[in-house]
């Protein structure tokens, strides 16, 4: 595939952790692309491998992780680098990490150092990698804090994370992520610990930053309501695999995979019949200690067939951009191919 308009392409990405109890299969053959200046959402319930797959993009996985597949990143000069082949602590990945691919982590209180000021944490990368003096980096840190909407930035830049509220810590994390002018921004559950009002403010801020800096955005979340207004394209992830993908409006209007349908039905409605209960998906996510062979959702699917547990279904094109991995539609694909051949 040509990467003329694609900044990042992930091919057959797999992450396996070697533990004392056995191997943990966290990500099992994930594929997706990120066009330049566009936004994609990776959606799924807790434990499906969303965060692990995003950590792999920056090689932030622990030493006992086994990484395979390809992560093709288009450099500023147009050359293509396979991040999987880079050494986790080498100069090449350190050049990309933070500078070109930056990340807003899920929980700012545990991601920010409690013993360093906000100024120290934002300016560190600018001093080390951009050759700024401490004064220049401090002034730039103040500019970034103002940009993300923190009042009295000149004073608050010298404060510690515990002196910031949850929303302000998240804003400081965004400022830190923007410090080196990245081209790709990964937002991992950026609103999990925030109330509804602050969620809207932070999401709006991320959108403003994306538009202002022409960032390519990967939004990782379990909340379908968040991605509805934030991204152009959505990938539904379950148990380490992408089960359905497509333009966000098409997925919402016409979901195909039983898991996607279950997620959408589980969203509470403002208007409904008296006594109507919120639908839920039966069962639980399988143990990651067992390598999935068939359809990863078969154990919880009301439409499961014998072949679903024997072999993983192939990806089927519903439309030009809408794809699903499910045996329910394999017959439709065969009929379509036969009609096209005739």
Buried (B, 14 or more C-beta within 10 A) or exposed (E): EEBEEBBBBBBEBBBBBEEEEEBBBBBBBBBBBBBBBBBBBBBBBEBBBBBBBBBBBBBBBEEEBEBEBBBBBBEEEEEEBEBBEBEBEEEEBBBBBBBBBBBBBBBBBEBBEEEEBBBBBBBBBBBEBBEBEEEBBBBBBBEBBBBBBBEEBEEBBBBBBEEBEBBBBBBBBBBBBBBBEBBBBBBBBBBEBBEEEBBBBBBEBBBEBBEEEEBBBBBBBBBBEBBBEBBBBBBBBBBBBBBBBBBBEBBBEEBBBBBBBBBEEEEEEEEEEEEEEEEEBEEEBBEBEEEBEBBBBBBBBEEBEEEBBEEBBEBBEBEEEBBBBBBBBBEEBEEBEEEEEE
